[in-house]
Amino acid sequence: MTDAPSGTGVFRIEKKDARTRARSGVLRTPHGEIRTPVFMPVGTQATVKTATSAELLGLDADVILSNTYHLYLRPGEDVIREAGGLHRFMAWPRPILTDSGGFQIFSLASLAKIRPEGVQFQSHIDGSRHFLAPEDVIRVQHTLGSDIIMPLDECVKHPAEREYVEKSVGLTTEWAKRCKLSWARLLDGREPGREGSLLFGIVQGGTEADLRVRSARELVELDFPGYAIGGLSVGEPTEAMYGTLAATVPELPEEKPRYLMGVGLPNDLFEAVSQGVDMFDCVVPTRNGRNATVFTRHGKLLLRGASYTRDFRQIEEGCPCYACRTYTRAYLRHLFNVEEHLGGRLASLHNLTFFVHLLRSMRHAIEEGRFVEFRAAFEKDFNKPGALS
C-alpha cells in the first residue's frame, strides 16, 4: 500500500498503513470535518446520556449519532424544525449522523409489519400506529438537518434462515434506491449556499459471505457518498463478525468512508480498523459507565468492588477526563454504592474520553507507521489475565 493521499469529493485518505488495510482520513460535512478513524458517541434521543454538549466538545468528539426513530416519535420532526434543526435543538455545533431507525423499529416497536412499501409499526411508547416508507425516513432526517443520513434497511436477527436473509438483502437494496432518489430531490431543493447531507448505503446480509458481497455490489452500483456495514454485533460469534468484515470491506470503494454500525468493544475496533473501516458508534461507553464499569488501557474496572473502598488513585493515570483529574476510584465506588447519579455521569465521561481518544490514538499510529505495534501493545495490556477486576 502507498502512503500518498487519495480519494475524491468529501472524503480524503491521508495515510495508509503498509501492513494492514488501516487508513486515516478526513470526511467533510456541512458542520465541519471528521477525522478518521473516529468513534461517535451515541446521542439516541438528542442527548449523549449524562453528558452535555460542552463536555463532548471538551473531550474533542468530532461527531455524534442520533436516532431517527426516537426523534420521530418524541419530540417529533415539527418541533425540531421549529427549533432550527437538531444542531440548535441540542446545542451541538459539530456534525451529526442519524441512523434510519430501522433497527429500533424491528427491535422496539410492537407488531412491526414489513412490506415492500415500507414498515407499519406500533410505538413502543404508547402503542400508536405509524407507517414509514423509505422516503419518509429520508424526509425526517432532512428536516432534522443531519450531516450524514442513513436509508431505511432491514437488520435481520441472528441466527436467521438464509432464505429470509436473501429476501431481506433484496428489500434493503430496493429501499436504498428509493432513498437515494428522495435524497437527491431534497438536495435539489436545498437553500442556496447550504452544503448537502451525505447519504450512506447500508450493506446487509447477516453472516452469509456471498449475500454480503451481493449487497455491497448492488449498493456500490448506486454510488453513495459512503457505505455502512449493518447487522453485526447482534449476537453472532466474534469470528463470524470478523469473517463478515473480511468478505464485505474489500467490496466497498477505497475512496469512500466506511462505517461499522453499533460495534464498539476495543478488540473489535482494532480488528475493524485493520480491515479498513473508518467510523464507529456504540452505546458501550455510557451503558457501562452507568453500571459502574470503566475502561482503561489495562482492562475494565468494576467500581462497585470492595477492593476500591480505599483506592485513592484516579481511574486511569494520564487520562485527561474530568473524572480522572478530580476524583478517585474510592469516591466513585462510594457514589455508586449510595446510588448517587453523579457516579454514572463521571464514569460515562471517562469512558467517552477513553473511546474517542482510543480511535484518535489509532489515527496517530497509522500516520506514524506504527499501527501494528500500537495494537499489539494495547491488546497485550487490555487482554492480559486478571485485567478485569
BALO-560971 format. One record per residue: residue in three letters; x, y, z of N, C-alpha, C in turn. Coordinates in steps of 0.1 Angstrom, whole numbers, plus 5000, padded with zeros to 4 digits. Example, Ala and Ser with C-alpha at 12.3 -4.5 7.8 and 13.67 -1.06 7.14 Angstrom:
BEGIN
ALA513249435078512349555078513249675078 SER512849785071513749895071512950005079 
This chain:
BEGIN
MET500849885000500050005000500950125000 THR500450234994501150364994500750455005 ASP501650555007501350655017500750775012 ALA500550784998500150904992498650934995 PRO498251054998496851085000496051054987 SER494851004989493950974978492550994982 GLY491650974972490251004975489751124967 THR488451124966487851234958486651284966 GLY486151404963484951464968485151494983 VAL484151434991484051475005485051405014 PHE485651295010486451215018487851205012 ARG488851235021490251235016491051135025 ILE491651035019492550945027493951015028 GLU494451025040495651095043496851005044 LYS496650885050497750785052497150645052 LYS497950555046497550415046498650335053 ASP498250245062499250155068499850065059 ALA501150035060501849955050501549805052 ARG501149765064501049625067499549575069 THR498649665070497249635071496449715062 ARG495149715062494249805054493849925062 ALA494449945073494050065081494450195074 ARG493650295076493950425069493450535078 SER494050655077493550775083492950865072 GLY491950945075491351035065490651145071 VAL490051225063489151345067487951335059 LEU486751345066485451345059484851485061 ARG484551555050484051695051482551685051 THR481851755060480451765062480051915063 PRO478751935062478252075064478652145077 HIS478852065088479152125101480552095105 GLY481452075095482852055099483451925094 GLU484751915097485451795092485451685103 ILE485451555099485551445108486851375105 ARG487751365115489051295113488851145116 THR489251065107489050925109490450845110 PRO490450735117489250655123488650745134 VAL487350725136486650805146485650725153 PHE485450755166484450695174483350805177 MET482050765174480950865175480150835188 PRO480150915198479250895209477850895205 VAL477050805211475650785207474750885215 GLY474050975208473051065214471751025209 THR471250915213469950855207468850955207 GLN468551015218467351105219467751255220 ALA468751285211469251425211470051455224 THR470651355230471551375241472351245243 VAL473651265245474551165249474351145264 LYS473951035268473451015282474451065292 THR474051145300474851205312475751315307 ALA476051345295477051435290476451565284 THR476951675287476551805280477351815267 SER476751905258477451935246478851995248 ALA478952075258480252135262481252035266 GLU480751935274481751825278482151745266 LEU481251715256481651645244482651725236 LEU482451855235483451935228484751935236 GLY484751935249485951925257486751805255 LEU486151695253486851565250487151555235 ASP486851655227487151665213486451565204 ALA485251535207484451445198484151525185 ASP484451465174484251525161482751515157 VAL482051415161480751385155479951305165 ILE478651315166477851235174476751175166 LEU476051075171475051005164473751015172 SER472651045164471251045170470350945162 ASN469150925167468350825162467050875156 THR466850845143465650895136464350845142 TYR464250715146463050655151462650725164 HIS463550745173463250805186462850955184 LEU463551025176463251165174461951185166 TYR461651095157460451105150459251095160 LEU459351005170458250985180458251095190 ARG459451135195459551245205460851315203 PRO460851445201459651535202458851555189 GLY459351495179458751505166459451595156 GLU459451565144460251645134459751795134 ASP458451825136458051955135458652045146 VAL458751985158459352055170460752095167 ILE461551995161462952015158463052115147 ARG462152115137462252215127462052355132 GLU461052375141460752505147461952545156 ALA462652455161463852485170465052535161 GLY464952515148466052555139466952435135 GLY466452315137467252195134467852135146 LEU468352005144468851925155470051985162 HIS470952045154472152115160471752215170 ARG470852305166470452415175469652355187 PHE468852265184467952205195468752145206 MET469852075203470752015213472052095216 ALA472152205209473352295212474652215208 TRP474652155197475852085192476252135179 PRO477452205178477852275166478552185155 ARG478952065159479751985150478851885143 PRO479351795134478551705126477651615135 ILE476551575129475651475135475351375124 LEU475451245128474951135119473651085125 THR472651065117471451005122471250865115 ASP471050765123470750635116469250635112 SER468850535104467550535098466450505108 GLY466750445119465750395129465250255126 GLY465750195115465250065111465449965122 PHE466649965128466949865138465949885150 GLN465750005154464850035165463349995162 ILE462950015150461649975146461449825147 PHE462449745143462349605144462549545158 SER463349615166463649565179462749625191 LEU462249745189461549805200460049815197 ALA459649845184458249865181457549725181 SER456349735186455549605186454749595173 LEU454549465169453749435157454249505145 ALA455549515143456149575131455849485119 LYS455349535108455049465096455849525085 ILE456649445078457449485067456749455054 ARG456649565046456049545033457049615023 PRO456949585010457749655000457649805001 GLU456449855005456249995005456950065017 GLY457149985028457750045040457449955052 VAL457350025064457149955076456050005084 GLN455049925088453949955097454349915110 PHE454249995120454649955134453850035144 GLN453849985157453250055168454450105177 SER454250225182455150295190455450205203 HIS456650195207457050135220456650215232 ILE456250345229455950435240454450435243 ASP453550445233452150455236451250365228 GLY451950285219451150185211450550255199 SER450750385196450250445185450750385172 ARG449950385161450350325149451050425139 HIS452050375132452750465123453150385111 PHE453350455100453950395088455050485083 LEU456150415080457350495075457750425062 ALA457750495051458350455039459750495038 PRO460550445029461950485028462050645026 GLU461050695018461050835015460850915028 ASP459950865037459650935049460950945058 VAL461750835059462950825067463950935062 ILE464050955049464951055044464451195047 ARG463151215045462551345048462751385063 VAL462551295072462651325086464151365089 GLN465051295083466451325086466851455079 HIS466251485068466551615061465951725070 THR464751705076464251805085465051825097 LEU465651715102466551725114467751805111 GLY468151815098469351885094470651795096 SER470551665096471651575098472751595087 ASP473951575091475051585082475251455074 ILE475051345081475151215075473951135078 ILE473251085067471951025069472050875064 MET471150795069471050655066469750615059 PRO469750535049468550485043467850385052 LEU466550365050465850255056466350125052 ASP466650035061467149905058466549805068 GLU466649675065466149575074467349505080 CYS467449515094468549445101467949315106 VAL468449205101467949075104468549025118 LYS467748945125468248895137469348775134 HIS470048745145470948635144470548525154 PRO470448405150470548355136469248375128 ALA469448365115468248385106468348285095 GLU467248235090467248145078467848215066 ARG468648145059469248205047468248265037 GLU467148195035466148235026465648375030 TYR465448395043464948525048465948635046 VAL467248595049468348695047468448745033 GLU468248645024468348675009467248775005 LYS466048745010464948835007465248975013 SER465748975025466049105032467049185024 VAL468049125019469049195011468449264999 GLY467549184992466849244981465949364985 LEU465249354996464449465000465249585004 THR466449555011467249665015467849745003 THR468149674992468649734980467549824974 GLU466349764973465249844967464949964975 TRP464949954988464750074997465850174995 ALA467050124993468250214991468050294979 LYS467550234968467250304956466250414958 ARG465250384965464150484967464750604976 CYS465450564986466050664995466950754987 LYS467750704978468650794971467950884962 LEU466850844956466050934947465451044956 SER464951004967464351104976465351204981 TRP466551154985467651244989468051334978 ALA468151284966468551374955467551484953 ARG466351454954465251564952465351664963 LEU465551624975465751714986466951804985 LEU468051744980469251824978469051934967 ASP468251894957468051994946467252114952 GLY466452094962465652204968466352274980 ARG467552244983468152304995468452454992 GLU468652525003468852665003470252694996 PRO470252804988471552834981472652854991 GLY473852804988474952814996475052715007 ARG474052635009474052535020474552405015 GLU475552345021476052215017475052115020 GLY475052005012474051895014474551785023 SER473651715028473951595037474551485028 LEU475151395035475751275029474951155032 LEU474551075022473750955023474650835022 PHE474650755032475450625032474550505028 GLY474950425020474250295018474650195029 ILE473750115033473950015044473949875038 VAL475149805039475349675035474749575045 GLN473849485041473249385050473649245044 GLY473049145050473349005046473648905057 GLY473448945069473748855080475148815080 THR475448685083476848635083477048555071 GLU476248565060476348495048477348575039 ALA478548525037479548605030479148635016 ASP478548545009478148574995477048674994 LEU476148675004475048775004475548915008 ARG476548915016477249045019477849105007 VAL478549014999479149064987478149114977 ARG477049034976475949084967475449214971 SER475149234984474549354989475549474987 ALA476849454990477849554987477849594973 ARG477949504964478049534950476749604944 GLU475649564949474349634945474349774949 LEU474849804962474849934967475950024960 VAL477149964958478150034951477750084937 GLU476950004930476350044918475550174919 LEU474950194930474150314933475050444936 ASP476250424939477250524940476850624952 PHE476850574964476550654975477850734979 PRO477750844987478950914992479750835002 GLY479150735009479850655018479050525020 TYR479650435028478950305030479050255044 ALA477950205049477850145063477749995062 ILE478249935072478049785074477149765086 GLY475949725083474949705094474749555097 GLY473949535107473549395110474649305117 LEU475649375123476649295131476549345145 SER477249265154477049285168475649265173 VAL474949165167473549135171473448995176 GLY474648945181474648815188475448705181 GLU476048745169476948645162478248635169 PRO478948515168480248495173481248595168 THR482248625176483248725171483948685158 GLU484248555157484848505144483948535132 ALA482648515134481748545123481648695120 MET481748775130481848925127483048955119 TYR484248905123485448935116485448875102 GLY484948755100484848695087483948775078 THR482848825084481848905076482549035071 LEU483349095080484049215076485049185065 ALA485749075066486749045056486149015043 ALA484848975042484248955030483649075024 THR483249175033482549295029483449405025 VAL484349445034485149565032485849575019 PRO486449465014487149475000486149514989 GLU484849494991483949524980483549674980 LEU483949744990483549884991484649974986 PRO484250084979485150174973486250224982 GLU487450214978488650254986488550404989 GLU487950484980488050634981486850684989 LYS486050594995484850645002484850595017 PRO484250675026484250635040483450505043 ARG483950435053483250305056482950315071 TYR481750275074481150295088480650155093 LEU481150115104480649985110479650025121 MET478449985120477350035128477249955141 GLY477250025153476949955165477949865171 VAL479249875167480349795172481249885180 GLY481649845192482449935200483349875210 LEU483549745211484549695221485949715216 PRO486849745224488249775219488849675210 ASN488749545213489349445204488749455190 ASP487349465190486649475177487049595169 LEU487249705176487549835169488949815163 PHE489949765169491249745163491149655151 GLU490349545152490249455141489649525129 ALA488549595131487849665120488649775114 VAL489449845122490349955116491349885108 SER491849775113492949705105492349655092 GLN491049625091490449585078490049705069 GLY490149825074489849935066488650015069 VAL488049995081486850065085487250205091 ASP486450305089486850435093485950495105 MET484750455106483850515115483050415124 PHE482850455137482250355146481250435156 ASP480250365160479450415171479050295180 CYS478750325193478350225202477850285215 VAL476950215222476450265235477350215246 VAL478350135243479250075253479750175264 PRO480250295260480850385270479850425280 THR478650475276477750525286476950415293 ARG476550315286475850205292476750135303 ASN477950115300478850055310479150155321 GLY479350285318479550385328478450395338 ARG477250395333476050395343475950275352 ASN476650175348476650045356477950025363 ALA478750135365479950125374481150055367 THR481150045354482249985347482950085339 VAL484250095341485050185333486150115326 PHE486550175314487650115306488950185308 THR490050105309491350165309492250085300 ARG493450135298494450055290494749925295 HIS494449905308494849775315493649695318 GLY492549715310491349635312490249715318 LYS489149645322487949715327488049705343 LEU487549815349487449815364485949815367 LEU485549725377484249725382484149795395 LEU483749925395484050015406483149985418 ARG482249895417481449865429482249775439 GLY483349715434484049615442484649675454 ALA484749595465485249635478486649675477 SER487449625467488849655466489149805464 TYR488049875460488250015457487850105468 THR487450045480487050125491488050235495 ARG489250195495490350285499491350305488 ASP490850295476491750315464491650465460 PHE492650535464492650685462493350725449 ARG493550635440494150665427493050715417 GLN493450785407492450815397492150695389 ILE491050705381490650585373491750535365 GLU492450625357493550585349494550695348 GLU495750665352496850765352497050825338 GLY497150955337497351015324496051055316 CYS494951005321493651035314493351175316 PRO492951255305492651395307491251425311 CYS490351325313488951355316488751415329 TYR487651485331487351555344487351455355 ALA486751335354486751245365488151205370 CYS489051185360490351145364491151265370 ARG490851385365491651495370491151535384 THR489951495388489351545400489051445411 TYR488751325408488251235417489051105418 THR488751015428489450895429488450775427 ARG489050655425488250535424487450515437 ALA487950545448487250525461485950615461 TYR486150735456484950825456483850775446 LEU484350735435483350685425482650555431 ARG483350475437482750355443481750395453 HIS482050495461481050545471479850605464 LEU479950675454478850735447477950625441 PHE478550515436477650405431477050335442 ASN477750315453477150235464476050305471 VAL476050445471474950515477473950565466 GLU474150515454473250535443473050685439 GLU474150755440474150895435474350895420 HIS473650975413473650985398475051035393 LEU475751105402477051165397478051045394 GLY477850935401478850825398478750785383 GLY477550755378477350715364477750825355 ARG477550945358477951055350479451065348 LEU480151055360481651065359482250945352 ALA481650825355482250705348481950715333 SER480750765329480450775315481450875308 LEU481650995314482651085309483951025307 HIS484450945316485750885315485650785303 ASN484650705302484550605291484450675277 LEU483650785276483650855264484950905260 THR485650965269487051015267487950895262 PHE487850785269488650665266488450625251 PHE487150615247486950565233487250665223 VAL486850795225487250895215488750905213 HIS489450895224490950915224491550785219 LEU490950665221491550545216491550545200 LEU490450585194490350595180491350705175 ARG491450815182492350925178493850875179 SER494050785189495450735190495750635179 MET494650555174494850475163495250555151 ARG494550665149494850755138496250805138 HIS496750845150498150895151499050775148 ALA498750655152499650545150499750515135 ILE498650525128498650495114499450605107 GLU499350725111500050835104501550825107 GLU501950765118503350745122503950615118 GLY503150525111503650395106503850295117 ARG503050305128503250215140501950155144 PHE500950135135499650085140499749945145 VAL500449855138500549715142501149705156 GLU502249785159502849785172501949845182 PHE501249945179500250005189499149905192 ARG498649845182497649745185498149635194 ALA499349575191499849465199500149515213 ALA500649635215500949675229499649695237 PHE498649755230497349775237496649645241 GLU496649555231495949425234496649345244 LYS497949355245498749285255498349325269 ASP498149455271497749505284496249485287 PHE495449515277494049515279493449375281 ASN494049285274493549145274494349055284 LYS495249105291496049015300495248955311 PRO495648835315494848765326494748855338 GLY493548865344493348945355493149095352 ALA493049125339492849275336491449315341 LEU490449235340489149265345489149255360 SER488949365368488949355382487849435388 
